[in-house]
Amino acid sequence: MAKKKEDDLDPETLALIQWCTEMEPFLVAGGATLVQAQDFIEENIEELTDQFYDGVTPEEAAKAALG
């Protein structure tokens, strides 16, 4: 099964991807490497999706993850 191209993704999915991308620098600023930040996001995507829909900012989510 081929991966969807970005053009095929719905607006909510694109917004979630953007939110996660915005979260990465906050995780890195808190001491994670970029790879660790990306791994964290991949491993915790369900919880992060909930936070996204609950209106948590990327910075708030990163602080909670690092705390």
N, CA, C and O atoms as a Maestro MAE file, in Angstrom:
{
 s_m_m2io_version
 :::
 2.0.0
}

f_m_ct {
 s_m_title
 :::
 protein
 m_atom[268] {
  # First column is atom index #
  i_m_mmod_type
  r_m_x_coord
  r_m_y_coord
  r_m_z_coord
  i_m_residue_number
  s_m_chain_name
  s_m_pdb_residue_name
  s_m_pdb_atom_name
  i_m_atomic_number
  :::
  1 25 0.844 -1.178 0.000 1 A "MET " " N  " 7
  2 3 0.000 0.000 0.000 1 A "MET " " CA " 6
  3 2 0.892 1.245 0.000 1 A "MET " " C  " 6
  4 15 1.752 1.404 0.866 1 A "MET " " O  " 8
  5 25 0.684 2.088 -0.942 2 A "ALA " " N  " 7
  6 3 1.499 3.296 -1.074 2 A "ALA " " CA " 6
  7 2 1.058 4.341 -0.066 2 A "ALA " " C  " 6
  8 15 -0.114 4.418 0.304 2 A "ALA " " O  " 8
  9 25 2.024 5.148 0.373 3 A "LYS " " N  " 7
  10 3 1.701 6.239 1.288 3 A "LYS " " CA " 6
  11 2 0.914 7.292 0.529 3 A "LYS " " C  " 6
  12 15 1.102 7.494 -0.671 3 A "LYS " " O  " 8
  13 25 0.026 7.960 1.259 4 A "LYS " " N  " 7
  14 3 -0.731 9.045 0.652 4 A "LYS " " CA " 6
  15 2 0.178 10.229 0.402 4 A "LYS " " C  " 6
  16 15 1.059 10.538 1.204 4 A "LYS " " O  " 8
  17 25 -0.045 10.877 -0.707 5 A "LYS " " N  " 7
  18 3 0.665 12.120 -0.965 5 A "LYS " " CA " 6
  19 2 0.012 13.205 -0.130 5 A "LYS " " C  " 6
  20 15 -1.169 13.116 0.206 5 A "LYS " " O  " 8
  21 25 0.785 14.228 0.204 6 A "GLU " " N  " 7
  22 3 0.269 15.304 1.032 6 A "GLU " " CA " 6
  23 2 -0.993 15.912 0.446 6 A "GLU " " C  " 6
  24 15 -1.881 16.322 1.195 6 A "GLU " " O  " 8
  25 25 -1.093 15.980 -0.880 7 A "ASP " " N  " 7
  26 3 -2.262 16.551 -1.541 7 A "ASP " " CA " 6
  27 2 -3.516 15.721 -1.294 7 A "ASP " " C  " 6
  28 15 -4.628 16.237 -1.407 7 A "ASP " " O  " 8
  29 25 -3.353 14.452 -0.960 8 A "ASP " " N  " 7
  30 3 -4.488 13.560 -0.741 8 A "ASP " " CA " 6
  31 2 -5.002 13.600 0.696 8 A "ASP " " C  " 6
  32 15 -6.031 12.997 1.000 8 A "ASP " " O  " 8
  33 25 -4.304 14.295 1.574 9 A "LEU " " N  " 7
  34 3 -4.687 14.323 2.982 9 A "LEU " " CA " 6
  35 2 -5.743 15.396 3.227 9 A "LEU " " C  " 6
  36 15 -5.748 16.450 2.591 9 A "LEU " " O  " 8
  37 25 -6.634 15.095 4.168 10 A "ASP " " N  " 7
  38 3 -7.674 16.063 4.494 10 A "ASP " " CA " 6
  39 2 -7.082 17.213 5.321 10 A "ASP " " C  " 6
  40 15 -6.001 17.070 5.892 10 A "ASP " " O  " 8
  41 25 -7.778 18.337 5.385 11 A "PRO " " N  " 7
  42 3 -7.256 19.512 6.105 11 A "PRO " " CA " 6
  43 2 -6.963 19.256 7.580 11 A "PRO " " C  " 6
  44 15 -5.999 19.804 8.116 11 A "PRO " " O  " 8
  45 25 -7.772 18.439 8.245 12 A "GLU " " N  " 7
  46 3 -7.519 18.161 9.661 12 A "GLU " " CA " 6
  47 2 -6.220 17.383 9.853 12 A "GLU " " C  " 6
  48 15 -5.462 17.655 10.784 12 A "GLU " " O  " 8
  49 25 -5.967 16.425 8.980 13 A "THR " " N  " 7
  50 3 -4.729 15.650 9.062 13 A "THR " " CA " 6
  51 2 -3.528 16.547 8.803 13 A "THR " " C  " 6
  52 15 -2.512 16.449 9.491 13 A "THR " " O  " 8
  53 25 -3.644 17.412 7.822 14 A "LEU " " N  " 7
  54 3 -2.556 18.354 7.536 14 A "LEU " " CA " 6
  55 2 -2.311 19.278 8.726 14 A "LEU " " C  " 6
  56 15 -1.163 19.585 9.048 14 A "LEU " " O  " 8
  57 25 -3.379 19.718 9.374 15 A "ALA " " N  " 7
  58 3 -3.236 20.587 10.550 15 A "ALA " " CA " 6
  59 2 -2.548 19.837 11.695 15 A "ALA " " C  " 6
  60 15 -1.720 20.414 12.400 15 A "ALA " " O  " 8
  61 25 -2.881 18.563 11.882 16 A "LEU " " N  " 7
  62 3 -2.239 17.754 12.921 16 A "LEU " " CA " 6
  63 2 -0.751 17.577 12.625 16 A "LEU " " C  " 6
  64 15 0.082 17.682 13.526 16 A "LEU " " O  " 8
  65 25 -0.422 17.311 11.379 17 A "ILE " " N  " 7
  66 3 0.986 17.172 10.986 17 A "ILE " " CA " 6
  67 2 1.729 18.475 11.266 17 A "ILE " " C  " 6
  68 15 2.842 18.453 11.790 17 A "ILE " " O  " 8
  69 25 1.128 19.595 10.924 18 A "GLN " " N  " 7
  70 3 1.751 20.900 11.166 18 A "GLN " " CA " 6
  71 2 1.942 21.124 12.663 18 A "GLN " " C  " 6
  72 15 2.983 21.627 13.086 18 A "GLN " " O  " 8
  73 25 0.951 20.756 13.462 19 A "TRP " " N  " 7
  74 3 1.009 20.897 14.917 19 A "TRP " " CA " 6
  75 2 2.180 20.093 15.473 19 A "TRP " " C  " 6
  76 15 2.933 20.584 16.314 19 A "TRP " " O  " 8
  77 25 2.329 18.860 15.003 20 A "CYS " " N  " 7
  78 3 3.438 18.011 15.461 20 A "CYS " " CA " 6
  79 2 4.779 18.598 15.030 20 A "CYS " " C  " 6
  80 15 5.752 18.556 15.784 20 A "CYS " " O  " 8
  81 25 4.825 19.138 13.830 21 A "THR " " N  " 7
  82 3 6.046 19.766 13.333 21 A "THR " " CA " 6
  83 2 6.409 20.974 14.200 21 A "THR " " C  " 6
  84 15 7.586 21.223 14.462 21 A "THR " " O  " 8
  85 25 5.409 21.710 14.637 22 A "GLU " " N  " 7
  86 3 5.645 22.862 15.507 22 A "GLU " " CA " 6
  87 2 6.079 22.420 16.907 22 A "GLU " " C  " 6
  88 15 6.749 23.173 17.614 22 A "GLU " " O  " 8
  89 25 5.707 21.222 17.303 23 A "MET " " N  " 7
  90 3 6.061 20.703 18.624 23 A "MET " " CA " 6
  91 2 7.536 20.293 18.695 23 A "MET " " C  " 6
  92 15 8.162 20.418 19.747 23 A "MET " " O  " 8
  93 25 8.083 19.812 17.598 24 A "GLU " " N  " 7
  94 3 9.467 19.312 17.579 24 A "GLU " " CA " 6
  95 2 10.478 20.273 18.182 24 A "GLU " " C  " 6
  96 15 11.252 19.859 19.045 24 A "GLU " " O  " 8
  97 25 10.509 21.544 17.767 25 A "PRO " " N  " 7
  98 3 11.530 22.450 18.322 25 A "PRO " " CA " 6
  99 2 11.416 22.640 19.837 25 A "PRO " " C  " 6
  100 15 12.420 22.858 20.514 25 A "PRO " " O  " 8
  101 25 10.205 22.559 20.359 26 A "PHE " " N  " 7
  102 3 10.028 22.691 21.804 26 A "PHE " " CA " 6
  103 2 10.611 21.472 22.527 26 A "PHE " " C  " 6
  104 15 11.200 21.604 23.600 26 A "PHE " " O  " 8
  105 25 10.444 20.295 21.939 27 A "LEU " " N  " 7
  106 3 11.044 19.097 22.522 27 A "LEU " " CA " 6
  107 2 12.569 19.179 22.469 27 A "LEU " " C  " 6
  108 15 13.256 18.811 23.422 27 A "LEU " " O  " 8
  109 25 13.082 19.664 21.344 28 A "VAL " " N  " 7
  110 3 14.532 19.802 21.189 28 A "VAL " " CA " 6
  111 2 15.075 20.847 22.173 28 A "VAL " " C  " 6
  112 15 16.127 20.649 22.781 28 A "VAL " " O  " 8
  113 25 14.358 21.941 22.319 29 A "ALA " " N  " 7
  114 3 14.791 22.979 23.271 29 A "ALA " " CA " 6
  115 2 14.801 22.443 24.703 29 A "ALA " " C  " 6
  116 15 15.550 22.927 25.551 29 A "ALA " " O  " 8
  117 25 13.963 21.445 24.959 30 A "GLY " " N  " 7
  118 3 13.906 20.845 26.277 30 A "GLY " " CA " 6
  119 2 14.933 19.759 26.508 30 A "GLY " " C  " 6
  120 15 14.988 19.179 27.592 30 A "GLY " " O  " 8
  121 25 15.758 19.471 25.494 31 A "GLY " " N  " 7
  122 3 16.843 18.517 25.676 31 A "GLY " " CA " 6
  123 2 16.818 17.289 24.791 31 A "GLY " " C  " 6
  124 15 17.776 16.516 24.788 31 A "GLY " " O  " 8
  125 25 15.750 17.090 24.043 32 A "ALA " " N  " 7
  126 3 15.690 15.930 23.147 32 A "ALA " " CA " 6
  127 2 16.459 16.216 21.868 32 A "ALA " " C  " 6
  128 15 16.573 17.369 21.452 32 A "ALA " " O  " 8
  129 25 16.980 15.181 21.250 33 A "THR " " N  " 7
  130 3 17.538 15.344 19.909 33 A "THR " " CA " 6
  131 2 16.368 15.377 18.932 33 A "THR " " C  " 6
  132 15 15.246 15.025 19.299 33 A "THR " " O  " 8
  133 25 16.614 15.788 17.715 34 A "LEU " " N  " 7
  134 3 15.549 15.816 16.714 34 A "LEU " " CA " 6
  135 2 15.002 14.411 16.481 34 A "LEU " " C  " 6
  136 15 13.791 14.234 16.346 34 A "LEU " " O  " 8
  137 25 15.871 13.426 16.434 35 A "VAL " " N  " 7
  138 3 15.434 12.039 16.245 35 A "VAL " " CA " 6
  139 2 14.583 11.582 17.429 35 A "VAL " " C  " 6
  140 15 13.561 10.922 17.238 35 A "VAL " " O  " 8
  141 25 14.993 11.924 18.643 36 A "GLN " " N  " 7
  142 3 14.209 11.561 19.826 36 A "GLN " " CA " 6
  143 2 12.836 12.242 19.792 36 A "GLN " " C  " 6
  144 15 11.826 11.626 20.135 36 A "GLN " " O  " 8
  145 25 12.804 13.493 19.384 37 A "ALA " " N  " 7
  146 3 11.542 14.224 19.294 37 A "ALA " " CA " 6
  147 2 10.618 13.562 18.276 37 A "ALA " " C  " 6
  148 15 9.431 13.373 18.541 37 A "ALA " " O  " 8
  149 25 11.157 13.216 17.124 38 A "GLN " " N  " 7
  150 3 10.355 12.571 16.092 38 A "GLN " " CA " 6
  151 2 9.879 11.194 16.536 38 A "GLN " " C  " 6
  152 15 8.734 10.819 16.285 38 A "GLN " " O  " 8
  153 25 10.753 10.440 17.193 39 A "ASP " " N  " 7
  154 3 10.364 9.129 17.717 39 A "ASP " " CA " 6
  155 2 9.258 9.268 18.760 39 A "ASP " " C  " 6
  156 15 8.306 8.488 18.769 39 A "ASP " " O  " 8
  157 25 9.384 10.255 19.631 40 A "PHE " " N  " 7
  158 3 8.367 10.482 20.650 40 A "PHE " " CA " 6
  159 2 7.018 10.759 20.002 40 A "PHE " " C  " 6
  160 15 5.998 10.206 20.412 40 A "PHE " " O  " 8
  161 25 7.021 11.605 19.002 41 A "ILE " " N  " 7
  162 3 5.771 11.953 18.330 41 A "ILE " " CA " 6
  163 2 5.163 10.711 17.671 41 A "ILE " " C  " 6
  164 15 3.963 10.468 17.793 41 A "ILE " " O  " 8
  165 25 5.979 9.938 16.984 42 A "GLU " " N  " 7
  166 3 5.475 8.718 16.338 42 A "GLU " " CA " 6
  167 2 4.913 7.730 17.354 42 A "GLU " " C  " 6
  168 15 3.863 7.132 17.120 42 A "GLU " " O  " 8
  169 25 5.595 7.556 18.467 43 A "GLU " " N  " 7
  170 3 5.190 6.576 19.474 43 A "GLU " " CA " 6
  171 2 3.970 7.029 20.281 43 A "GLU " " C  " 6
  172 15 3.281 6.201 20.876 43 A "GLU " " O  " 8
  173 25 3.705 8.319 20.305 44 A "ASN " " N  " 7
  174 3 2.626 8.862 21.141 44 A "ASN " " CA " 6
  175 2 1.569 9.603 20.328 44 A "ASN " " C  " 6
  176 15 0.877 10.475 20.852 44 A "ASN " " O  " 8
  177 25 1.446 9.257 19.052 45 A "ILE " " N  " 7
  178 3 0.573 10.017 18.158 45 A "ILE " " CA " 6
  179 2 -0.883 9.995 18.604 45 A "ILE " " C  " 6
  180 15 -1.590 10.985 18.416 45 A "ILE " " O  " 8
  181 25 -1.349 8.903 19.186 46 A "GLU " " N  " 7
  182 3 -2.754 8.869 19.622 46 A "GLU " " CA " 6
  183 2 -3.016 9.891 20.721 46 A "GLU " " C  " 6
  184 15 -3.991 10.641 20.657 46 A "GLU " " O  " 8
  185 25 -2.147 9.922 21.731 47 A "GLU " " N  " 7
  186 3 -2.293 10.890 22.813 47 A "GLU " " CA " 6
  187 2 -2.118 12.320 22.289 47 A "GLU " " C  " 6
  188 15 -2.851 13.226 22.687 47 A "GLU " " O  " 8
  189 25 -1.156 12.513 21.408 48 A "LEU " " N  " 7
  190 3 -0.926 13.847 20.854 48 A "LEU " " CA " 6
  191 2 -2.102 14.302 19.995 48 A "LEU " " C  " 6
  192 15 -2.438 15.486 19.975 48 A "LEU " " O  " 8
  193 25 -2.724 13.368 19.290 49 A "THR " " N  " 7
  194 3 -3.908 13.708 18.501 49 A "THR " " CA " 6
  195 2 -5.022 14.199 19.421 49 A "THR " " C  " 6
  196 15 -5.707 15.174 19.110 49 A "THR " " O  " 8
  197 25 -5.199 13.524 20.547 50 A "ASP " " N  " 7
  198 3 -6.193 13.971 21.529 50 A "ASP " " CA " 6
  199 2 -5.880 15.377 22.013 50 A "ASP " " C  " 6
  200 15 -6.774 16.216 22.118 50 A "ASP " " O  " 8
  201 25 -4.615 15.633 22.306 51 A "GLN " " N  " 7
  202 3 -4.222 16.962 22.773 51 A "GLN " " CA " 6
  203 2 -4.470 18.011 21.699 51 A "GLN " " C  " 6
  204 15 -4.924 19.115 22.003 51 A "GLN " " O  " 8
  205 25 -4.180 17.680 20.454 52 A "PHE " " N  " 7
  206 3 -4.422 18.582 19.326 52 A "PHE " " CA " 6
  207 2 -5.902 18.963 19.275 52 A "PHE " " C  " 6
  208 15 -6.239 20.143 19.173 52 A "PHE " " O  " 8
  209 25 -6.779 17.969 19.345 53 A "TYR " " N  " 7
  210 3 -8.214 18.235 19.270 53 A "TYR " " CA " 6
  211 2 -8.750 18.904 20.532 53 A "TYR " " C  " 6
  212 15 -9.800 19.544 20.492 53 A "TYR " " O  " 8
  213 25 -8.048 18.764 21.643 54 A "ASP " " N  " 7
  214 3 -8.434 19.438 22.879 54 A "ASP " " CA " 6
  215 2 -7.965 20.887 22.915 54 A "ASP " " C  " 6
  216 15 -8.283 21.619 23.852 54 A "ASP " " O  " 8
  217 25 -7.210 21.305 21.901 55 A "GLY " " N  " 7
  218 3 -6.767 22.691 21.815 55 A "GLY " " CA " 6
  219 2 -5.474 22.993 22.545 55 A "GLY " " C  " 6
  220 15 -5.133 24.155 22.763 55 A "GLY " " O  " 8
  221 25 -4.747 21.941 22.925 56 A "VAL " " N  " 7
  222 3 -3.451 22.134 23.569 56 A "VAL " " CA " 6
  223 2 -2.472 22.669 22.520 56 A "VAL " " C  " 6
  224 15 -2.453 22.190 21.386 56 A "VAL " " O  " 8
  225 25 -1.666 23.651 22.895 57 A "THR " " N  " 7
  226 3 -0.685 24.181 21.948 57 A "THR " " CA " 6
  227 2 0.495 23.219 21.838 57 A "THR " " C  " 6
  228 15 0.720 22.417 22.743 57 A "THR " " O  " 8
  229 25 1.249 23.289 20.744 58 A "PRO " " N  " 7
  230 3 2.440 22.450 20.631 58 A "PRO " " CA " 6
  231 2 3.420 22.665 21.789 58 A "PRO " " C  " 6
  232 15 4.031 21.715 22.278 58 A "PRO " " O  " 8
  233 25 3.561 23.914 22.216 59 A "GLU " " N  " 7
  234 3 4.473 24.206 23.333 59 A "GLU " " CA " 6
  235 2 3.979 23.569 24.624 59 A "GLU " " C  " 6
  236 15 4.773 22.995 25.370 59 A "GLU " " O  " 8
  237 25 2.687 23.659 24.898 60 A "GLU " " N  " 7
  238 3 2.126 23.053 26.097 60 A "GLU " " CA " 6
  239 2 2.287 21.528 26.084 60 A "GLU " " C  " 6
  240 15 2.598 20.919 27.108 60 A "GLU " " O  " 8
  241 25 2.073 20.926 24.916 61 A "ALA " " N  " 7
  242 3 2.208 19.481 24.791 61 A "ALA " " CA " 6
  243 2 3.659 19.051 25.020 61 A "ALA " " C  " 6
  244 15 3.916 18.035 25.664 61 A "ALA " " O  " 8
  245 25 4.595 19.827 24.491 62 A "ALA " " N  " 7
  246 3 6.013 19.507 24.674 62 A "ALA " " CA " 6
  247 2 6.408 19.641 26.135 62 A "ALA " " C  " 6
  248 15 7.128 18.792 26.661 62 A "ALA " " O  " 8
  249 25 5.947 20.690 26.795 63 A "LYS " " N  " 7
  250 3 6.248 20.885 28.214 63 A "LYS " " CA " 6
  251 2 5.706 19.726 29.043 63 A "LYS " " C  " 6
  252 15 6.377 19.241 29.954 63 A "LYS " " O  " 8
  253 25 4.498 19.286 28.727 64 A "ALA " " N  " 7
  254 3 3.904 18.148 29.452 64 A "ALA " " CA " 6
  255 2 4.704 16.888 29.207 64 A "ALA " " C  " 6
  256 15 4.898 16.087 30.122 64 A "ALA " " O  " 8
  257 25 5.171 16.700 27.982 65 A "ALA " " N  " 7
  258 3 5.956 15.511 27.646 65 A "ALA " " CA " 6
  259 2 7.301 15.512 28.346 65 A "ALA " " C  " 6
  260 15 7.805 14.463 28.746 65 A "ALA " " O  " 8
  261 25 7.874 16.690 28.491 66 A "LEU " " N  " 7
  262 3 9.202 16.787 29.109 66 A "LEU " " CA " 6
  263 2 9.125 16.835 30.622 66 A "LEU " " C  " 6
  264 15 10.111 16.576 31.311 66 A "LEU " " O  " 8
  265 25 7.953 17.165 31.136 67 A "GLY " " N  " 7
  266 3 7.797 17.325 32.580 67 A "GLY " " CA " 6
  267 2 7.608 16.038 33.251 67 A "GLY " " C  " 6
  268 15 7.460 15.994 34.473 67 A "GLY " " O  " 8
  :::
 }
 m_bond[267] {
  # First column is bond index #
  i_m_from
  i_m_to
  i_m_order
  :::
  1 1 2 1
  2 2 3 1
  3 3 4 2
  4 3 5 1
  5 5 6 1
  6 6 7 1
  7 7 8 2
  8 7 9 1
  9 9 10 1
  10 10 11 1
  11 11 12 2
  12 11 13 1
  13 13 14 1
  14 14 15 1
  15 15 16 2
  16 15 17 1
  17 17 18 1
  18 18 19 1
  19 19 20 2
  20 19 21 1
  21 21 22 1
  22 22 23 1
  23 23 24 2
  24 23 25 1
  25 25 26 1
  26 26 27 1
  27 27 28 2
  28 27 29 1
  29 29 30 1
  30 30 31 1
  31 31 32 2
  32 31 33 1
  33 33 34 1
  34 34 35 1
  35 35 36 2
  36 35 37 1
  37 37 38 1
  38 38 39 1
  39 39 40 2
  40 39 41 1
  41 41 42 1
  42 42 43 1
  43 43 44 2
  44 43 45 1
  45 45 46 1
  46 46 47 1
  47 47 48 2
  48 47 49 1
  49 49 50 1
  50 50 51 1
  51 51 52 2
  52 51 53 1
  53 53 54 1
  54 54 55 1
  55 55 56 2
  56 55 57 1
  57 57 58 1
  58 58 59 1
  59 59 60 2
  60 59 61 1
  61 61 62 1
  62 62 63 1
  63 63 64 2
  64 63 65 1
  65 65 66 1
  66 66 67 1
  67 67 68 2
  68 67 69 1
  69 69 70 1
  70 70 71 1
  71 71 72 2
  72 71 73 1
  73 73 74 1
  74 74 75 1
  75 75 76 2
  76 75 77 1
  77 77 78 1
  78 78 79 1
  79 79 80 2
  80 79 81 1
  81 81 82 1
  82 82 83 1
  83 83 84 2
  84 83 85 1
  85 85 86 1
  86 86 87 1
  87 87 88 2
  88 87 89 1
  89 89 90 1
  90 90 91 1
  91 91 92 2
  92 91 93 1
  93 93 94 1
  94 94 95 1
  95 95 96 2
  96 95 97 1
  97 97 98 1
  98 98 99 1
  99 99 100 2
  100 99 101 1
  101 101 102 1
  102 102 103 1
  103 103 104 2
  104 103 105 1
  105 105 106 1
  106 106 107 1
  107 107 108 2
  108 107 109 1
  109 109 110 1
  110 110 111 1
  111 111 112 2
  112 111 113 1
  113 113 114 1
  114 114 115 1
  115 115 116 2
  116 115 117 1
  117 117 118 1
  118 118 119 1
  119 119 120 2
  120 119 121 1
  121 121 122 1
  122 122 123 1
  123 123 124 2
  124 123 125 1
  125 125 126 1
  126 126 127 1
  127 127 128 2
  128 127 129 1
  129 129 130 1
  130 130 131 1
  131 131 132 2
  132 131 133 1
  133 133 134 1
  134 134 135 1
  135 135 136 2
  136 135 137 1
  137 137 138 1
  138 138 139 1
  139 139 140 2
  140 139 141 1
  141 141 142 1
  142 142 143 1
  143 143 144 2
  144 143 145 1
  145 145 146 1
  146 146 147 1
  147 147 148 2
  148 147 149 1
  149 149 150 1
  150 150 151 1
  151 151 152 2
  152 151 153 1
  153 153 154 1
  154 154 155 1
  155 155 156 2
  156 155 157 1
  157 157 158 1
  158 158 159 1
  159 159 160 2
  160 159 161 1
  161 161 162 1
  162 162 163 1
  163 163 164 2
  164 163 165 1
  165 165 166 1
  166 166 167 1
  167 167 168 2
  168 167 169 1
  169 169 170 1
  170 170 171 1
  171 171 172 2
  172 171 173 1
  173 173 174 1
  174 174 175 1
  175 175 176 2
  176 175 177 1
  177 177 178 1
  178 178 179 1
  179 179 180 2
  180 179 181 1
  181 181 182 1
  182 182 183 1
  183 183 184 2
  184 183 185 1
  185 185 186 1
  186 186 187 1
  187 187 188 2
  188 187 189 1
  189 189 190 1
  190 190 191 1
  191 191 192 2
  192 191 193 1
  193 193 194 1
  194 194 195 1
  195 195 196 2
  196 195 197 1
  197 197 198 1
  198 198 199 1
  199 199 200 2
  200 199 201 1
  201 201 202 1
  202 202 203 1
  203 203 204 2
  204 203 205 1
  205 205 206 1
  206 206 207 1
  207 207 208 2
  208 207 209 1
  209 209 210 1
  210 210 211 1
  211 211 212 2
  212 211 213 1
  213 213 214 1
  214 214 215 1
  215 215 216 2
  216 215 217 1
  217 217 218 1
  218 218 219 1
  219 219 220 2
  220 219 221 1
  221 221 222 1
  222 222 223 1
  223 223 224 2
  224 223 225 1
  225 225 226 1
  226 226 227 1
  227 227 228 2
  228 227 229 1
  229 229 230 1
  230 230 231 1
  231 231 232 2
  232 231 233 1
  233 233 234 1
  234 234 235 1
  235 235 236 2
  236 235 237 1
  237 237 238 1
  238 238 239 1
  239 239 240 2
  240 239 241 1
  241 241 242 1
  242 242 243 1
  243 243 244 2
  244 243 245 1
  245 245 246 1
  246 246 247 1
  247 247 248 2
  248 247 249 1
  249 249 250 1
  250 250 251 1
  251 251 252 2
  252 251 253 1
  253 253 254 1
  254 254 255 1
  255 255 256 2
  256 255 257 1
  257 257 258 1
  258 258 259 1
  259 259 260 2
  260 259 261 1
  261 261 262 1
  262 262 263 1
  263 263 264 2
  264 263 265 1
  265 265 266 1
  266 266 267 1
  267 267 268 2
  :::
 }
}
